[in-house]
């Protein structure tokens, strides 16, 4: 699948040797990085970019949020994201239903996610068995309900 972008599209499926587990980087982590906040997430992402760039990935819902930001900062991050890192494609057939399931299960457990986009990102991470790097603490609450693997 080629959306006309320069990134690597990763299917999440193995074809022979087992690839390294991907790290899905959420919008909140890219924002921390682009602002140079010095936060733990900013430092983690900086280290990943330096030491393990082949393991960094994103997905269309994150791209949409970055583009919606509309600032020069988000444009620079988006440009780097598009050209440098892998992609875990959002599969509308399975991921919309999966994201709705994430939302319903969390809500039933007393944890109502504040954003449906977060549920979409979680679903991609779950489907692809990826770790998630995020600065948004909502993901910690979701991880108490779902088998989401947050990067420490």
N, CA and C atoms as an extended XYZ file, in Angstrom:
456
Properties=species:S:1:pos:R:3:atomname:S:1:resname:S:1:resid:I:1 pbc="F F F"
N         0.850       -1.180        0.000 N   UNK     1
C         0.000        0.000        0.000 CA  UNK     1
C         0.884        1.227        0.000 C   UNK     1
N         0.703        2.088       -0.952 N   UNK     2
C         1.521        3.290       -1.046 CA  UNK     2
C         0.621        4.512       -1.063 C   UNK     2
N         0.594        5.268        0.038 N   UNK     3
C        -0.255        6.445        0.080 CA  UNK     3
C         0.390        7.641       -0.584 C   UNK     3
N         1.502        7.434       -1.287 N   UNK     4
C         2.188        8.552       -1.897 CA  UNK     4
C         3.144        9.231       -0.935 C   UNK     4
N         3.431        8.595        0.183 N   UNK     5
C         4.346        9.153        1.163 CA  UNK     5
C         5.667        8.412        1.065 C   UNK     5
N         6.695        8.983        1.644 N   UNK     6
C         8.026        8.400        1.523 CA  UNK     6
C         8.367        7.429        2.638 C   UNK     6
N         7.445        7.125        3.519 N   UNK     7
C         7.729        6.242        4.656 CA  UNK     7
C         7.689        4.774        4.272 C   UNK     7
N         8.144        3.932        5.171 N   UNK     8
C         8.070        2.481        5.013 CA  UNK     8
C         6.748        1.998        5.553 C   UNK     8
N         5.995        1.261        4.775 N   UNK     9
C         4.737        0.696        5.269 CA  UNK     9
C         5.025       -0.693        5.781 C   UNK     9
N         4.605       -0.950        7.004 N   UNK    10
C         4.878       -2.215        7.677 CA  UNK    10
C         3.548       -2.902        7.894 C   UNK    10
N         3.454       -4.137        7.462 N   UNK    11
C         2.170       -4.824        7.566 CA  UNK    11
C         1.893       -5.360        8.954 C   UNK    11
N         2.911       -5.509        9.770 N   UNK    12
C         2.718       -6.132       11.072 CA  UNK    12
C         2.814       -7.643       10.991 C   UNK    12
N         3.093       -8.167        9.811 N   UNK    13
C         3.194       -9.611        9.629 CA  UNK    13
C         4.645       -9.970        9.351 C   UNK    13
N         5.034      -11.095        9.838 N   UNK    14
C         6.398      -11.561        9.665 CA  UNK    14
C         6.493      -12.384        8.389 C   UNK    14
N         7.600      -12.266        7.692 N   UNK    15
C         7.822      -13.085        6.498 CA  UNK    15
C         9.211      -13.701        6.582 C   UNK    15
N         9.372      -14.615        7.514 N   UNK    16
C        10.679      -15.223        7.691 CA  UNK    16
C        11.221      -14.900        9.062 C   UNK    16
N        12.366      -14.207        9.091 N   UNK    17
C        12.958      -13.880       10.387 CA  UNK    17
C        12.070      -12.879       11.127 C   UNK    17
N        12.064      -13.006       12.437 N   UNK    18
C        11.195      -12.179       13.277 CA  UNK    18
C        11.763      -10.762       13.372 C   UNK    18
N        11.023       -9.750       12.921 N   UNK    19
C        11.508       -8.373       13.005 CA  UNK    19
C        11.444       -7.880       14.449 C   UNK    19
N        12.179       -6.818       14.721 N   UNK    20
C        12.109       -6.198       16.046 CA  UNK    20
C        10.697       -5.671       16.263 C   UNK    20
N        10.261       -5.713       17.511 N   UNK    21
C         8.941       -5.154       17.831 CA  UNK    21
C         8.969       -3.658       17.518 C   UNK    21
N         7.939       -3.202       16.846 N   UNK    22
C         7.853       -1.794       16.488 CA  UNK    22
C         7.377       -0.977       17.686 C   UNK    22
N         7.754        0.281       17.673 N   UNK    23
C         7.317        1.230       18.689 CA  UNK    23
C         6.448        2.256       17.984 C   UNK    23
N         5.167        2.205       18.276 N   UNK    24
C         4.208        3.138       17.692 CA  UNK    24
C         4.271        4.431       18.499 C   UNK    24
N         4.622        5.521       17.847 N   UNK    25
C         4.784        6.805       18.526 CA  UNK    25
C         3.504        7.616       18.357 C   UNK    25
N         2.877        7.931       19.486 N   UNK    26
C         1.636        8.697       19.494 CA  UNK    26
C         1.913       10.181       19.249 C   UNK    26
N         0.877       10.886       18.853 N   UNK    27
C         0.946       12.322       18.623 CA  UNK    27
C         1.539       13.053       19.814 C   UNK    27
N         1.112       12.689       21.016 N   UNK    28
C         1.575       13.390       22.220 CA  UNK    28
C         3.089       13.297       22.377 C   UNK    28
N         3.675       12.176       21.988 N   UNK    29
C         5.132       12.029       22.067 CA  UNK    29
C         5.822       12.887       21.015 C   UNK    29
N         5.250       12.924       19.790 N   UNK    30
C         5.842       13.772       18.751 CA  UNK    30
C         5.780       15.242       19.147 C   UNK    30
N         4.709       15.646       19.805 N   UNK    31
C         4.587       17.043       20.240 CA  UNK    31
C         5.643       17.355       21.302 C   UNK    31
N         5.817       16.448       22.270 N   UNK    32
C         6.861       16.642       23.292 CA  UNK    32
C         8.227       16.791       22.623 C   UNK    32
N         8.500       15.924       21.659 N   UNK    33
C         9.778       15.956       20.949 CA  UNK    33
C         9.945       17.255       20.169 C   UNK    33
N         8.913       17.643       19.439 N   UNK    34
C         9.028       18.837       18.595 CA  UNK    34
C         9.200       20.104       19.424 C   UNK    34
N         8.644       20.103       20.622 N   UNK    35
C         8.785       21.267       21.511 CA  UNK    35
C        10.073       21.218       22.321 C   UNK    35
N        10.764       20.094       22.306 N   UNK    36
C        11.994       19.956       23.077 CA  UNK    36
C        11.772       20.195       24.558 C   UNK    36
N        10.742       19.548       25.105 N   UNK    37
C        10.341       19.814       26.485 CA  UNK    37
C        11.323       19.280       27.518 C   UNK    37
N        12.159       18.328       27.138 N   UNK    38
C        13.047       17.716       28.117 CA  UNK    38
C        12.347       16.698       29.003 C   UNK    38
N        11.085       16.410       28.697 N   UNK    39
C        10.329       15.417       29.470 CA  UNK    39
C        10.912       14.028       29.229 C   UNK    39
N        10.496       13.084       30.054 N   UNK    40
C        10.957       11.704       29.890 CA  UNK    40
C        10.606       11.177       28.500 C   UNK    40
N         9.409       11.489       28.021 N   UNK    41
C         8.986       11.013       26.696 CA  UNK    41
C         9.816       11.674       25.599 C   UNK    41
N        10.083       12.966       25.726 N   UNK    42
C        10.935       13.673       24.770 CA  UNK    42
C        12.311       13.011       24.715 C   UNK    42
N        12.879       12.728       25.881 N   UNK    43
C        14.201       12.103       25.926 CA  UNK    43
C        14.171       10.679       25.372 C   UNK    43
N        13.093        9.928       25.666 N   UNK    44
C        12.973        8.566       25.118 CA  UNK    44
C        12.923        8.593       23.602 C   UNK    44
N        12.101        9.483       23.054 N   UNK    45
C        11.971        9.545       21.598 CA  UNK    45
C        13.277       10.005       20.964 C   UNK    45
N        13.943       10.968       21.573 N   UNK    46
C        15.246       11.409       21.055 CA  UNK    46
C        16.231       10.245       21.016 C   UNK    46
N        16.256        9.446       22.087 N   UNK    47
C        17.156        8.289       22.140 CA  UNK    47
C        16.774        7.244       21.094 C   UNK    47
N        15.482        7.006       20.915 N   UNK    48
C        15.036        6.044       19.901 CA  UNK    48
C        15.447        6.488       18.504 C   UNK    48
N        15.275        7.763       18.220 N   UNK    49
C        15.646        8.290       16.904 CA  UNK    49
C        17.142        8.099       16.671 C   UNK    49
N        17.922        8.311       17.706 N   UNK    50
C        19.378        8.170       17.611 CA  UNK    50
C        19.810        6.708       17.508 C   UNK    50
N        19.242        5.856       18.369 N   UNK    51
C        19.760        4.500       18.532 CA  UNK    51
C        18.961        3.401       17.829 C   UNK    51
N        17.657        3.584       17.656 N   UNK    52
C        16.806        2.507       17.123 CA  UNK    52
C        15.765        3.044       16.132 C   UNK    52
N        16.186        3.827       15.159 N   UNK    53
C        15.202        4.437       14.254 CA  UNK    53
C        14.385        3.425       13.461 C   UNK    53
N        14.937        2.230       13.222 N   UNK    54
C        14.210        1.220       12.449 CA  UNK    54
C        13.018        0.654       13.198 C   UNK    54
N        12.940        0.895       14.503 N   UNK    55
C        11.832        0.380       15.306 CA  UNK    55
C        10.715        1.404       15.489 C   UNK    55
N        10.916        2.627       15.030 N   UNK    56
C         9.926        3.690       15.202 CA  UNK    56
C         8.895        3.614       14.083 C   UNK    56
N         7.627        3.720       14.460 N   UNK    57
C         6.552        3.704       13.463 CA  UNK    57
C         5.434        4.639       13.898 C   UNK    57
N         4.602        4.957       12.936 N   UNK    58
C         3.413        5.741       13.217 CA  UNK    58
C         2.260        5.174       12.401 C   UNK    58
N         1.130        5.848       12.443 N   UNK    59
C        -0.069        5.381       11.753 CA  UNK    59
C        -0.901        6.588       11.331 C   UNK    59
N        -1.836        6.368       10.446 N   UNK    60
C        -2.616        7.473        9.878 CA  UNK    60
C        -3.333        8.347       10.901 C   UNK    60
N        -3.940        7.799       11.962 N   UNK    61
C        -4.582        8.697       12.935 CA  UNK    61
C        -3.600        9.678       13.581 C   UNK    61
N        -2.367        9.251       13.814 N   UNK    62
C        -1.351       10.155       14.364 CA  UNK    62
C        -0.995       11.211       13.324 C   UNK    62
N        -0.813       10.792       12.090 N   UNK    63
C        -0.523       11.737       11.014 CA  UNK    63
C        -1.617       12.789       10.916 C   UNK    63
N        -2.872       12.359       10.978 N   UNK    64
C        -3.983       13.303       10.889 CA  UNK    64
C        -3.909       14.341       12.010 C   UNK    64
N        -3.637       13.876       13.244 N   UNK    65
C        -3.557       14.820       14.362 CA  UNK    65
C        -2.398       15.796       14.187 C   UNK    65
N        -1.264       15.312       13.701 N   UNK    66
C        -0.127       16.204       13.481 CA  UNK    66
C        -0.432       17.242       12.410 C   UNK    66
N        -1.048       16.803       11.321 N   UNK    67
C        -1.393       17.746       10.255 CA  UNK    67
C        -2.451       18.740       10.703 C   UNK    67
N        -3.371       18.301       11.548 N   UNK    68
C        -4.421       19.196       12.040 CA  UNK    68
C        -3.851       20.282       12.934 C   UNK    68
N        -2.678       20.016       13.548 N   UNK    69
C        -2.042       21.022       14.397 CA  UNK    69
C        -1.739       22.289       13.618 C   UNK    69
N        -1.329       22.128       12.374 N   UNK    70
C        -1.191       23.247       11.460 CA  UNK    70
C        -0.095       24.249       11.755 C   UNK    70
N         0.757       24.013       12.728 N   UNK    71
C         1.829       24.966       12.994 CA  UNK    71
C         3.083       24.545       12.240 C   UNK    71
N         4.035       25.466       12.153 N   UNK    72
C         5.298       25.126       11.499 CA  UNK    72
C         6.001       24.006       12.252 C   UNK    72
N         5.857       24.002       13.586 N   UNK    73
C         6.482       22.941       14.375 CA  UNK    73
C         5.916       21.594       13.972 C   UNK    73
N         4.592       21.491       13.907 N   UNK    74
C         4.003       20.202       13.545 CA  UNK    74
C         4.329       19.844       12.102 C   UNK    74
N         4.448       20.834       11.226 N   UNK    75
C         4.829       20.551        9.848 CA  UNK    75
C         6.232       19.960        9.776 C   UNK    75
N         7.165       20.482       10.583 N   UNK    76
C         8.534       19.943       10.593 CA  UNK    76
C         8.543       18.512       11.113 C   UNK    76
N         7.812       18.276       12.198 N   UNK    77
C         7.745       16.919       12.748 CA  UNK    77
C         7.113       15.985       11.731 C   UNK    77
N         6.036       16.428       11.103 N   UNK    78
C         5.340       15.603       10.120 CA  UNK    78
C         6.259       15.272        8.954 C   UNK    78
N         6.991       16.246        8.479 N   UNK    79
C         7.917       16.008        7.371 CA  UNK    79
C         8.958       14.956        7.754 C   UNK    79
N         9.501       15.084        8.946 N   UNK    80
C        10.492       14.102        9.400 CA  UNK    80
C         9.846       12.729        9.550 C   UNK    80
N         8.661       12.711       10.098 N   UNK    81
C         7.922       11.469       10.295 CA  UNK    81
C         7.672       10.771        8.963 C   UNK    81
N         7.222       11.536        7.989 N   UNK    82
C         6.890       10.961        6.686 CA  UNK    82
C         8.105       10.366        5.991 C   UNK    82
N         9.235       10.967        6.150 N   UNK    83
C        10.410       10.551        5.390 CA  UNK    83
C        11.325        9.565        6.107 C   UNK    83
N        11.217        9.480        7.419 N   UNK    84
C        12.251        8.766        8.151 CA  UNK    84
C        11.850        7.456        8.802 C   UNK    84
N        10.583        7.255        9.085 N   UNK    85
C        10.213        6.138        9.942 CA  UNK    85
C         9.174        5.239        9.291 C   UNK    85
N         8.973        4.077        9.898 N   UNK    86
C         8.019        3.106        9.393 CA  UNK    86
C         6.582        3.497        9.687 C   UNK    86
N         5.676        2.789        9.028 N   UNK    87
C         4.244        3.040        9.205 CA  UNK    87
C         3.528        1.735        9.489 C   UNK    87
N         2.620        1.781       10.422 N   UNK    88
C         1.728        0.662       10.703 CA  UNK    88
C         0.363        1.091       10.174 C   UNK    88
N        -0.013        0.613        8.997 N   UNK    89
C        -1.224        1.109        8.352 CA  UNK    89
C        -2.482        0.860        9.181 C   UNK    89
N        -3.336        1.851        9.211 N   UNK    90
C        -4.658        1.723        9.819 CA  UNK    90
C        -5.512        0.931        8.846 C   UNK    90
N        -6.074       -0.181        9.315 N   UNK    91
C        -6.914       -1.035        8.477 CA  UNK    91
C        -8.373       -0.729        8.797 C   UNK    91
N        -9.052        0.025        7.940 N   UNK    92
C       -10.420        0.433        8.280 CA  UNK    92
C       -11.372       -0.734        8.509 C   UNK    92
N       -11.158       -1.848        7.829 N   UNK    93
C       -12.066       -2.985        7.980 CA  UNK    93
C       -12.034       -3.521        9.407 C   UNK    93
N       -10.855       -3.668        9.977 N   UNK    94
C       -10.762       -4.225       11.331 CA  UNK    94
C       -10.545       -3.173       12.412 C   UNK    94
N        -9.862       -2.097       12.087 N   UNK    95
C        -9.456       -1.170       13.149 CA  UNK    95
C       -10.562       -0.245       13.640 C   UNK    95
N       -11.519        0.118       12.799 N   UNK    96
C       -12.637        0.921       13.318 CA  UNK    96
C       -13.426        0.116       14.342 C   UNK    96
N       -13.725       -1.137       14.006 N   UNK    97
C       -14.459       -1.994       14.945 CA  UNK    97
C       -13.622       -2.265       16.193 C   UNK    97
N       -12.332       -2.484       16.013 N   UNK    98
C       -11.452       -2.721       17.155 CA  UNK    98
C       -11.355       -1.516       18.066 C   UNK    98
N       -11.289       -0.325       17.484 N   UNK    99
C       -11.224        0.899       18.290 CA  UNK    99
C       -12.516        1.096       19.077 C   UNK    99
N       -13.645        0.783       18.454 N   UNK   100
C       -14.928        0.875       19.169 CA  UNK   100
C       -14.960       -0.125       20.319 C   UNK   100
N       -14.398       -1.305       20.105 N   UNK   101
C       -14.324       -2.318       21.165 CA  UNK   101
C       -13.449       -1.828       22.314 C   UNK   101
N       -12.309       -1.222       21.999 N   UNK   102
C       -11.438       -0.652       23.037 CA  UNK   102
C       -12.230        0.352       23.870 C   UNK   102
N       -12.950        1.237       23.189 N   UNK   103
C       -13.735        2.259       23.890 CA  UNK   103
C       -14.784        1.613       24.803 C   UNK   103
N       -15.536        0.656       24.259 N   UNK   104
C       -16.607        0.018       25.042 CA  UNK   104
C       -16.064       -0.742       26.247 C   UNK   104
N       -14.993       -1.510       26.051 N   UNK   105
C       -14.420       -2.279       27.159 CA  UNK   105
C       -13.868       -1.362       28.246 C   UNK   105
N       -13.221       -0.298       27.837 N   UNK   106
C       -12.698        0.653       28.825 CA  UNK   106
C       -13.841        1.320       29.579 C   UNK   106
N       -14.838        1.753       28.852 N   UNK   107
C       -15.981        2.417       29.494 CA  UNK   107
C       -16.675        1.471       30.466 C   UNK   107
N       -16.826        0.211       30.087 N   UNK   108
C       -17.458       -0.780       30.966 CA  UNK   108
C       -16.635       -1.004       32.231 C   UNK   108
N       -15.313       -0.790       32.137 N   UNK   109
C       -14.428       -0.965       33.292 CA  UNK   109
C       -14.293        0.323       34.106 C   UNK   109
N       -15.046        1.349       33.718 N   UNK   110
C       -15.003        2.610       34.458 CA  UNK   110
C       -13.921        3.570       34.008 C   UNK   110
N       -13.311        3.288       32.865 N   UNK   111
C       -12.272        4.153       32.301 CA  UNK   111
C       -12.770        4.618       30.938 C   UNK   111
N       -13.288        5.821       30.856 N   UNK   112
C       -13.808        6.305       29.580 CA  UNK   112
C       -12.727        7.098       28.853 C   UNK   112
N       -12.205        6.554       27.749 N   UNK   113
C       -11.200        7.296       26.985 CA  UNK   113
C       -11.769        8.637       26.519 C   UNK   113
N       -10.952        9.678       26.617 N   UNK   114
C       -11.418       11.014       26.234 CA  UNK   114
C       -11.422       11.235       24.735 C   UNK   114
N       -10.671       10.423       24.003 N   UNK   115
C       -10.611       10.631       22.567 CA  UNK   115
C       -10.726        9.333       21.791 C   UNK   115
N       -11.574        9.342       20.776 N   UNK   116
C       -11.707        8.154       19.937 CA  UNK   116
C       -10.457        7.913       19.095 C   UNK   116
N        -9.732        8.988       18.773 N   UNK   117
C        -8.479        8.811       18.036 CA  UNK   117
C        -7.508        7.977       18.872 C   UNK   117
N        -7.485        8.216       20.188 N   UNK   118
C        -6.628        7.405       21.064 CA  UNK   118
C        -7.003        5.932       20.956 C   UNK   118
N        -8.284        5.645       20.885 N   UNK   119
C        -8.732        4.253       20.743 CA  UNK   119
C        -8.268        3.665       19.414 C   UNK   119
N        -8.238        4.483       18.362 N   UNK   120
C        -7.750        4.020       17.065 CA  UNK   120
C        -6.257        3.692       17.138 C   UNK   120
N        -5.495        4.553       17.807 N   UNK   121
C        -4.055        4.320       17.956 CA  UNK   121
C        -3.815        3.055       18.782 C   UNK   121
N        -4.560        2.901       19.874 N   UNK   122
C        -4.443        1.698       20.706 CA  UNK   122
C        -4.740        0.456       19.876 C   UNK   122
N        -5.785        0.499       19.069 N   UNK   123
C        -6.148       -0.658       18.253 CA  UNK   123
C        -5.024       -1.042       17.303 C   UNK   123
N        -4.392       -0.070       16.668 N   UNK   124
C        -3.278       -0.377       15.768 CA  UNK   124
C        -2.135       -1.017       16.559 C   UNK   124
N        -1.840       -0.485       17.734 N   UNK   125
C        -0.777       -1.061       18.572 CA  UNK   125
C        -1.112       -2.496       18.968 C   UNK   125
N        -2.358       -2.742       19.346 N   UNK   126
C        -2.766       -4.094       19.735 CA  UNK   126
C        -2.679       -5.057       18.557 C   UNK   126
N        -3.210       -4.637       17.407 N   UNK   127
C        -3.231       -5.521       16.232 CA  UNK   127
C        -1.826       -5.874       15.759 C   UNK   127
N        -0.910       -4.935       15.865 N   UNK   128
C         0.446       -5.153       15.352 CA  UNK   128
C         1.426       -5.592       16.438 C   UNK   128
N         0.918       -5.785       17.660 N   UNK   129
C         1.759       -6.171       18.794 CA  UNK   129
C         2.928       -5.204       18.957 C   UNK   129
N         2.632       -3.928       18.856 N   UNK   130
C         3.645       -2.883       18.999 CA  UNK   130
C         3.579       -2.273       20.385 C   UNK   130
N         4.714       -1.768       20.834 N   UNK   131
C         4.721       -0.966       22.049 CA  UNK   131
C         4.284        0.442       21.672 C   UNK   131
N         3.742        1.169       22.639 N   UNK   132
C         3.270        2.525       22.383 CA  UNK   132
C         4.071        3.501       23.221 C   UNK   132
N         4.573        4.550       22.588 N   UNK   133
C         5.235        5.644       23.290 CA  UNK   133
C         4.306        6.843       23.231 C   UNK   133
N         3.910        7.325       24.400 N   UNK   134
C         2.964        8.435       24.467 CA  UNK   134
C         3.214        9.261       25.717 C   UNK   134
N         2.889       10.543       25.633 N   UNK   135
C         2.953       11.424       26.796 CA  UNK   135
C         1.573       11.592       27.418 C   UNK   135
N         0.552       11.151       26.722 N   UNK   136
C        -0.841       11.286       27.161 CA  UNK   136
C        -1.144       10.220       28.209 C   UNK   136
N        -1.492       10.644       29.432 N   UNK   137
C        -1.708        9.651       30.501 CA  UNK   137
C        -2.976        8.843       30.307 C   UNK   137
N        -3.846        9.241       29.397 N   UNK   138
C        -5.028        8.420       29.111 CA  UNK   138
C        -4.630        7.007       28.689 C   UNK   138
N        -3.488        6.878       28.032 N   UNK   139
C        -3.054        5.555       27.587 CA  UNK   139
C        -2.724        4.650       28.769 C   UNK   139
N        -2.232        5.215       29.853 N   UNK   140
C        -1.983        4.426       31.059 CA  UNK   140
C        -3.266        3.850       31.614 C   UNK   140
N        -4.328        4.658       31.590 N   UNK   141
C        -5.634        4.177       32.057 CA  UNK   141
C        -6.162        3.086       31.127 C   UNK   141
N        -6.016        3.280       29.833 N   UNK   142
C        -6.463        2.272       28.867 CA  UNK   142
C        -5.677        0.976       29.066 C   UNK   142
N        -4.380        1.087       29.355 N   UNK   143
C        -3.532       -0.101       29.535 CA  UNK   143
C        -3.914       -0.905       30.775 C   UNK   143
N        -4.650       -0.307       31.694 N   UNK   144
C        -5.129       -1.075       32.849 CA  UNK   144
C        -6.293       -1.985       32.464 C   UNK   144
N        -6.906       -1.699       31.318 N   UNK   145
C        -8.053       -2.482       30.854 CA  UNK   145
C        -7.670       -3.380       29.678 C   UNK   145
N        -6.901       -2.860       28.769 N   UNK   146
C        -6.518       -3.564       27.544 CA  UNK   146
C        -5.072       -4.052       27.668 C   UNK   146
N        -4.688       -5.069       26.885 N   UNK   147
C        -3.305       -5.566       26.945 CA  UNK   147
C        -2.331       -4.682       26.155 C   UNK   147
N        -2.432       -3.389       26.349 N   UNK   148
C        -1.592       -2.408       25.668 CA  UNK   148
C        -0.214       -2.383       26.318 C   UNK   148
N         0.811       -2.432       25.496 N   UNK   149
C         2.189       -2.407       25.990 CA  UNK   149
C         2.751       -1.005       25.822 C   UNK   149
N         2.897       -0.310       26.943 N   UNK   150
C         3.454        1.038       26.915 CA  UNK   150
C         4.966        0.960       27.060 C   UNK   150
N         5.672        1.754       26.269 N   UNK   151
C         7.124        1.804       26.384 CA  UNK   151
C         7.472        2.546       27.665 C   UNK   151
N         8.272        1.900       28.497 N   UNK   152
C         8.664        2.527       29.772 CA  UNK   152
C         9.754        3.538       29.579 C   UNK   152
